[in-house]
């Protein structure tokens, strides 16, 4: 499953790197790529292994605010 999620609070590449590293530790996520210009993250994940709420909580723990989501 592909998920694109808006993120509030991004300021620089370090912010992006922090989110990508934290999300990549979640079992079932195969890709986590932050687009600083669009203030969003693209996540490819196995919905049977990675829970959506865990993804949101991980973004919050990194110090950012998850926003609108698009699922494909």
Order of alpha helices (4+ residues) and beta strands (2+ residues): beta-alpha-beta-beta-alpha-beta
